[in-house]
């Protein structure tokens, strides 16, 4: 079974705004959750084994465990881990417990049919920037499970690699910079333009230097992205060898970018086709509380 936490509350606490004329924009972040859920569903997860939830909607079910975590973690610990200070709103200080609570199956009494004395364990795939939350969780996990729990309640983690932005290692992928990434809403023309104009190249300055020395594959964004998205390992190996040596079909930056554009257009196009079929009712169905345990 898989549970996916949608942290609309975190987005508001860290990025939300308030004005006397219009009030706050919490509802904006809640609406983003619905759109993000559509993208997740379009990736092909199994409905019978997957539960998506919004913190704003589901936090009441997790609240007993949230309270236990608040009791177990000091303000000094949270400030030391996350760098909060007296200027931080109290929601930021309280939020780590809300992110930690889904690490325990007992936060899902219906979805995972789990009580406080469950033996179920948790595996969390996440990017490295989320690691501090779960290091904190592991330190106090024993206080939320039975004494003889096999792992002492500690969640296990799989760290995923950061995806390089189009500008290369010195840039930052951001939703506020449309040229830093390929978005799942981009058109084929936008994809082509972004890759051709903004993908950092590890190729040499001239044709002669490229053919003599080859490209620097470690910094070349087009090649690095192909490592993620190109399914054919033999083709990827060929591209790496030829581009890295400046010879063969893929000797130049232009050729490698053209192949990446083809791959991305197909991938994003198929995703958009699947996503377009997902209605609001379908999203609500995936986010409805229900058991996702596979019965033998």
N, C-alpha and C positions, 0 to 999 in steps of 0.2 A: 504493500500500500504506500501511496505517496500523498503527502499533504504539502501544499504550497501556500506560504504566507504572503499576503499582499499588504505591504506596510504603508497604507495611505495616511495613517496617523503620523508616521515618521516624516514623510514628505512635508506635511503641514507644519509639524513642530520645528523642522530645520529650515524650511524654505517658505512657509506660509506668510501671507501679508494681511494687514488690516488697514482699512481707511474709514474715516468717519462717514464718508459718503456712501460707500458700498458695503461696509462690513468686512468680514474675513472671506478667504477663498477656500475654506475647507471643502465645500461641495465640489470645487474644481478638482481637487485631488481624489475625492471619492469617485468622480466620473472617470478619471484616468485609470482607476482600478478596473472598471468594466472594460475599457479598451485594452489594457494590458492582459486581462483574462482572455479576451478574444484571441490575442496573439499566442498565448500559451496553449489554448485549446487547439488552435490551428497547427501546432507542432506535432499533433498526433498522439497525445497521451490517451491512455485507456480510461474511459469514464468510470468503469466499474471499480477501478483501483486508485482513483485520483480525487482528491478533495481540494478545491481552491477556496480560500477564505480571506475576507477583508478584516483587518484588525478592528475597524470601526463597527462591523457587524457582529463579529464572533468573540470579542474580548471578554464578554460576560461569562462565557463557558470556560475560559482560561483563568478567570480572575482568582480562584483559590490558589493556583500555582503562582500567579503573578505576585500575590500577597506574600506567599512563602519566600519567593526570591527577594522581594523588597526587604523582608525581615532578615535575610541571610547576608545581604551585601550592604556594606557601609557606603555613605556618601563619599568618604575619602577614597575608597576603592574605585568607585565610578569616576570620580574626578581625575584620579591618577591615570586610569586607563584611557579615558576619552578626552581629557583636557578641558573639562567643564570648569567654570569658575562662577563667581557671584553674579556675573552678568547673564548666565545661561538661564533660560526659562525652565521652570520646574518640570515641564513635560520632557525635555531632553534628558534630565537626570533620571526620570522615571522610566523612560522608554526601553533601556537595555533589558529590563525584566520582562517586558512584553515581547521582545524579540527572542528572549531565552525560553519563555514558557512552552512554545511548541516543540522544544527538544524532549519533552516528557509526554509519553503516550497518554498519561492521565489527564492531559489537557483536552483530550478528545474522547470523552466517555461514550459518545454515540458512534463517532466516525471510526474509532479504533477499538471500541467496546472495552476500554481500559479503565480500571480503577486505580487507586493510589498504590496498591500492592502488586501491580502488573510487573511481569518480567520482560516486557517488550523493550527493545533497545532502539536507538535513533542514529541514523547516518545522514549527515548534512553535506550536500555538495554546495560549495560557495566560493566566491572570489576571496582572495587573500585579505582584502580590506574588511571583510566581515569576521575575520578570525578573532579579534579582541572580544567580541560579544560572547563567543562560545568558549574561549579560555576562561572568562569569568564564570560561565555556566558550569564548566567542568569542575571548577574549584568548590562550588557549593552543591553540586548535583546530588551528593549522598544524603542531603537533607530533605530531598523530595521523593525518595524511593525507599523500598523495604531494605532492611539491613543486609539481606543475603542476595541483593540484586547482583547479577553476574559482573557488570561493569561499574558497579557503584553508582549507576545512573548516568555516568558520563557519556555525552554524545560523542560519536566519532565523526571526523571531518574528511572530506575530499576537497582539496583546494584546486580550483580551475585557474588556468593561465589568464592573465589580462589580455584582452584583444587590443592590438595596437591601433591607434587612431590613424586616419589617413595622412596626417602630417608627420608621422613617424614617432620615434621614441620620445622626442622632446615636446610633442603635442599632447593634447588631452581630448578624449572623446567626450562630447557634451551635446545634450539636446539643444542647447542654446546656440551652438555653432553648427549650422547645417552642412558645412563642408568638412567637418571632422569625422563624419561617419556616413555609412549607407543606411538609410532608414527603411523599414519594411513597407513604408508608404511611398517610397520613391518610384518614379516612372522609369522605364528603360532609358529615356533620354537623360534623365537626371543621374542615373547610375553611370552612364557612359561619360558624361561631362565631369562628374566628381572624380572618377578614377583617372581619366586622362589629365585633368588639370590640377588635382590636389593630392594624389597618391605619391608619397615621397619615394624617390627613386634611388636605388643603390648602384645605378649604372654610371659609367664614366662620362666625362665631359665631351669626348669626341668618339667617332666610330673607331678610329685607330686605337685609342686607349682602351675602348671597350673590348675590341677583338684581341688586344694584347694581354690585358689583365682580367677581363671579365667583371661581372658585377659583384658588389658586396651584398650577399644574400641576407646577412644578418640585419641590415637596416632597410632593405627594400620592402616596402609595404605590399606591393602587388604579389611578390613571391610569398611573403609571410601569410597573407590572406589565403593564398592558394593552399598553403599547408593546412588550413582549417577547412576549406570548402571543397577542394578537389578530391573526389572519391577515388580516383584511379591512382594508386600509389606508383605504378610504373610510369605513368605520364608525369607525375610530380617529380619523380627521380630524374627523368629525362630533362624536364624544364630546369631543374636545379643544376644539373651538370652542364647543360648548354649555356644557360644564362651566366653561370658562375665562371665559365671559361671563355665566353664571348664567341661561341661558335655554334653552328647548326641552326635549326629552325627557330629556336628561341634565343638567339644571340643578343637581342636588343630589348630595352625597356618597353618599347612600343608593342612588340610581339607578346610579351608577358602580360602587359596590361590588357591587350585585346582578349587574351584567354580568360583572364579574371573577369572581364566585363561579360563575356559569354556565360560563365558559371553563375555570376551574380544575377544576371537577368533571368535565367532559368529558375534559380532558387527563390528569388523574391517574387517572381511571377506566380509560381505554384503556390507559394504561401498566401499571396493576395487572393488567389482563386478560392482557397480553402477558407480563408478568413471571411470573405464576403458572404459565405453561406451561414455564418454563425450569427444567430439572432440574439437579442437581449434575453429572450426566454431561455435559449440554450445556455447562455452564460449563467443565468440564475439557477438552472438545473444542476450545473456543475458545482455551484456554490451552496446548494442546499445540503443541510446536515443530514447525513445518512451513513450507514456502515459501509466501509470499503474493504473490509476483511474478506479475503478469498476463502470460501468455505470448501473443505475437502469433501 
